[in-house]
Amino acid sequence: MVKALEQRWNKTQRTDMPLTQVVEDYTSDLRIQRRSPKTISFYFRNLRSFLRWLKRHNYKGVLGDLTLTIAKRHTLYLEEEHRKYK
């Protein structure tokens, strides 16, 4: 099964892959790995929050959107939001 998933991943045009699908695949993989429901929920909530942030900033929400610059912008956003509640 893992081999088939790897082959499918290698054939995928990643830049246009919707991040919602990536998140769904990732959470499924966590279930296969028998991660705790709390762990899966934690990752899912944080990834869903990131997807909402991308949408608010007019990104398409595809794998091709992920760059180091985007990661840094999102990290700054999280730091600023965290400071608001201190």
MARBA-3410 file (N, C-alpha, C, O; in Angstrom, 1 decimal):
86
0.8,-1.2,0.0,0.0,0.0,0.0,0.9,1.3,0.0,0.6,2.2,-0.7 ~ 1.9,1.3,0.8,2.8,2.5,0.9,3.4,2.7,-0.5,3.6,3.8,-0.9 ~ 3.9,1.6,-1.1,4.5,1.7,-2.4,3.6,2.3,-3.4,4.0,3.2,-4.2 ~ 2.3,1.9,-3.4,1.3,2.5,-4.3,1.1,4.0,-4.1,1.0,4.7,-5.0 ~ 1.1,4.4,-2.8,0.9,5.8,-2.5,2.2,6.6,-3.0,2.0,7.7,-3.5
3.3,6.0,-2.8,4.6,6.7,-3.2,4.5,6.9,-4.7,4.9,7.9,-5.3 ~ 4.1,5.8,-5.5,4.1,5.9,-6.9,3.1,7.0,-7.4,3.3,7.7,-8.3 ~ 1.9,7.0,-6.7,0.9,8.0,-7.0,1.4,9.4,-6.8,1.2,10.3,-7.5 ~ 2.1,9.6,-5.6,2.7,10.9,-5.3,3.7,11.3,-6.3,3.7,12.5,-6.7 ~ 4.5,10.4,-6.8,5.5,10.7,-7.7,5.0,11.2,-9.1,5.6,11.9,-9.8
3.8,10.7,-9.4,3.1,11.0,-10.7,2.3,12.3,-10.6,1.9,12.8,-11.6 ~ 2.1,12.8,-9.4,1.2,13.9,-9.2,1.8,15.2,-9.6,3.0,15.4,-9.4 ~ 1.1,16.0,-10.3,1.5,17.4,-10.6,1.3,18.2,-9.3,0.2,18.8,-9.1 ~ 2.3,18.3,-8.5,2.2,18.8,-7.2,1.9,20.3,-7.1,1.2,20.7,-6.2 ~ 2.3,21.1,-8.0,2.1,22.5,-7.9,0.6,22.9,-7.9,0.2,23.9,-7.3
-0.2,22.1,-8.6,-1.6,22.4,-8.7,-2.5,21.6,-7.7,-3.7,21.7,-7.7 ~ -1.9,20.8,-6.9,-2.6,19.9,-6.0,-3.2,20.8,-4.9,-2.5,21.6,-4.2 ~ -4.5,20.7,-4.7,-5.2,21.5,-3.6,-4.6,21.1,-2.2,-4.5,20.0,-1.9 ~ -4.4,22.1,-1.5,-3.8,21.9,-0.1,-4.9,21.2,0.8,-4.5,20.5,1.7 ~ -6.1,21.3,0.5,-7.1,20.6,1.2,-6.9,19.1,1.0,-7.1,18.3,2.0
-6.6,18.7,-0.2,-6.3,17.3,-0.4,-5.0,16.8,0.3,-5.0,15.7,0.8 ~ -4.0,17.7,0.3,-2.8,17.4,1.0,-3.1,17.1,2.5,-2.6,16.2,3.1 ~ -3.9,18.0,3.1,-4.2,17.9,4.5,-5.0,16.6,4.8,-4.8,15.9,5.7 ~ -5.9,16.4,3.9,-6.7,15.1,4.0,-5.8,13.9,3.9,-6.0,13.0,4.7 ~ -4.9,13.9,3.0,-4.0,12.7,2.8,-3.1,12.6,4.1,-2.8,11.5,4.5
-2.7,13.8,4.6,-1.8,13.8,5.7,-2.5,13.2,7.0,-1.9,12.4,7.7 ~ -3.7,13.7,7.2,-4.4,13.2,8.4,-4.8,11.7,8.2,-4.8,11.0,9.2 ~ -5.1,11.3,7.0,-5.3,9.8,6.8,-4.0,9.0,7.1,-4.1,8.0,7.7 ~ -2.9,9.6,6.7,-1.6,8.9,7.0,-1.4,8.8,8.5,-0.8,7.8,9.0 ~ -1.7,9.9,9.2,-1.6,9.9,10.7,-2.4,8.8,11.3,-2.0,8.1,12.2
-3.7,8.6,10.8,-4.5,7.5,11.3,-3.9,6.2,11.0,-3.9,5.3,11.8 ~ -3.3,6.0,9.8,-2.7,4.7,9.4,-1.5,4.5,10.4,-1.3,3.3,10.8 ~ -0.8,5.5,10.8,0.3,5.4,11.7,-0.2,5.2,13.2,0.6,5.1,14.1 ~ -1.5,5.2,13.4,-2.1,5.0,14.7,-1.8,6.1,15.7,-1.5,5.9,16.8 ~ -1.7,7.4,15.2,-1.5,8.5,16.0,-2.7,8.7,16.8,-3.8,8.3,16.4
-2.6,9.3,18.0,-3.8,9.5,18.8,-4.7,10.5,18.2,-4.3,11.4,17.4 ~ -6.0,10.4,18.5,-7.0,11.3,18.0,-6.7,12.8,18.3,-7.0,13.7,17.5 ~ -6.2,13.0,19.5,-5.8,14.4,19.9,-4.7,14.9,19.0,-4.8,16.1,18.7 ~ -3.7,14.1,18.7,-2.6,14.5,17.9,-3.2,14.9,16.5,-2.8,15.9,15.9 ~ -4.0,14.0,15.9,-4.6,14.2,14.6,-5.4,15.5,14.6,-5.3,16.3,13.7
-6.2,15.7,15.6,-7.0,16.9,15.7,-6.2,18.2,15.8,-6.5,19.2,15.2 ~ -5.1,18.1,16.6,-4.2,19.2,16.7,-3.6,19.6,15.4,-3.7,20.8,15.0 ~ -3.1,18.7,14.7,-2.5,19.0,13.4,-3.5,19.5,12.4,-3.3,20.4,11.7 ~ -4.7,18.8,12.4,-5.8,19.2,11.5,-6.2,20.7,11.7,-6.4,21.4,10.7 ~ -6.4,21.0,13.0,-6.9,22.4,13.3,-5.8,23.4,12.8,-6.2,24.5,12.3
-4.6,23.1,13.1,-3.5,24.1,12.7,-3.4,24.2,11.2,-3.2,25.3,10.7 ~ -3.5,23.1,10.5,-3.4,23.1,9.1,-4.6,23.9,8.5,-4.4,24.6,7.5 ~ -5.8,23.6,9.0,-7.0,24.3,8.5,-6.8,25.8,8.8,-7.3,26.6,7.9 ~ -6.3,26.2,9.9,-6.1,27.6,10.2,-5.1,28.2,9.1,-5.3,29.3,8.7 ~ -4.1,27.5,8.8,-3.1,27.9,7.8,-3.8,28.1,6.4,-3.6,29.1,5.7
-4.7,27.2,6.1,-5.4,27.3,4.8,-6.3,28.5,4.8,-6.5,29.2,3.8 ~ -7.0,28.8,5.9,-7.8,30.0,6.0,-7.0,31.3,5.8,-7.4,32.2,5.1 ~ -5.8,31.3,6.4,-4.8,32.4,6.3,-4.4,32.6,4.8,-4.4,33.7,4.3 ~ -4.1,31.5,4.2,-3.8,31.6,2.7,-4.9,32.2,1.9,-4.7,33.1,1.1 ~ -6.1,31.8,2.2,-7.3,32.3,1.5,-7.5,33.8,1.7,-7.8,34.5,0.8
-7.4,34.2,3.0,-7.5,35.6,3.3,-6.4,36.5,2.6,-6.7,37.7,2.4 ~ -5.3,35.9,2.3,-4.2,36.6,1.6,-4.2,36.3,0.1,-3.2,36.5,-0.5 ~ -5.3,35.9,-0.4,-5.5,35.7,-1.9,-4.6,34.7,-2.5,-4.2,34.8,-3.7 ~ -4.2,33.6,-1.8,-3.5,32.5,-2.4,-4.5,31.5,-2.9,-5.6,31.4,-2.4 ~ -4.1,30.7,-3.9,-5.0,29.8,-4.5,-5.3,28.6,-3.6,-6.3,27.9,-3.7
-4.4,28.3,-2.6,-4.5,27.1,-1.8,-4.1,25.9,-2.4,-4.7,24.8,-2.2 ~ -3.0,26.0,-3.2,-2.4,24.8,-3.9,-1.0,24.6,-3.4,-0.4,25.5,-2.8 ~ -0.5,23.4,-3.6,0.8,23.1,-3.1,1.9,24.0,-3.6,2.9,24.3,-2.9 ~ 1.7,24.5,-4.8,2.6,25.5,-5.4,2.7,26.8,-4.7,3.7,27.5,-4.9 ~ 1.7,27.1,-3.8,1.8,28.3,-3.0,2.8,28.2,-1.9,3.3,29.3,-1.4
3.2,27.0,-1.5,4.1,26.9,-0.4,5.6,27.2,-0.8,6.2,26.6,-1.6 ~ 6.0,28.3,-0.2,7.4,28.8,-0.3,7.9,29.2,1.0,7.2,29.3,2.0 ~ 9.2,29.3,1.1,9.8,29.8,2.3,9.3,31.2,2.8,9.1,31.4,3.9 ~ 9.1,32.0,1.8,8.5,33.4,2.1,7.2,33.3,2.7,6.9,34.0,3.7 ~ 6.3,32.4,2.1,5.0,32.3,2.7,5.0,31.7,4.1,4.3,32.2,5.0
5.9,30.8,4.3,6.1,30.2,5.7,6.5,31.3,6.7,6.0,31.3,7.8 ~ 7.4,32.1,6.3,7.9,33.2,7.1,6.8,34.2,7.4,6.6,34.6,8.6 ~ 6.0,34.6,6.4,4.9,35.5,6.6,3.9,34.9,7.6,3.3,35.6,8.4 ~ 3.6,33.6,7.4,2.6,33.0,8.3,3.1,32.9,9.7,2.4,33.1,10.7 ~ 4.4,32.7,9.9,5.0,32.6,11.2,4.9,34.0,11.9,4.6,34.1,13.0
5.2,35.0,11.1,5.1,36.4,11.7,3.7,36.7,12.1,3.4,37.3,13.1 ~ 2.7,36.3,11.3,1.3,36.5,11.6,1.0,35.8,12.9,0.3,36.3,13.8 ~ 1.4,34.5,13.0,1.1,33.8,14.3,1.8,34.4,15.5,1.1,34.5,16.6 ~ 3.0,35.0,15.3,3.6,35.6,16.4,2.9,36.9,16.8,2.7,37.2,18.0 ~ 2.4,37.7,15.8,1.6,38.9,16.1,0.3,38.5,16.8,-0.1,39.2,17.7
-0.4,37.5,16.3,-1.7,37.1,16.9,-1.4,36.7,18.4,-2.2,37.0,19.2 ~ -0.4,35.9,18.6,-0.1,35.4,19.9,0.2,36.6,20.9,-0.3,36.6,22.1 ~ 0.8,37.6,20.4,1.1,38.8,21.2,-0.2,39.6,21.6,-0.2,40.1,22.7 ~ -1.2,39.5,20.8,-2.4,40.2,21.0,-3.1,39.7,22.3,-3.7,40.4,23.0 ~ -2.9,38.4,22.6,-3.6,37.7,23.7,-2.8,37.6,24.9,-3.2,37.0,25.9
-1.6,38.2,25.0,-0.8,38.2,26.2,-1.2,39.3,27.1,-0.6,39.4,28.2
END
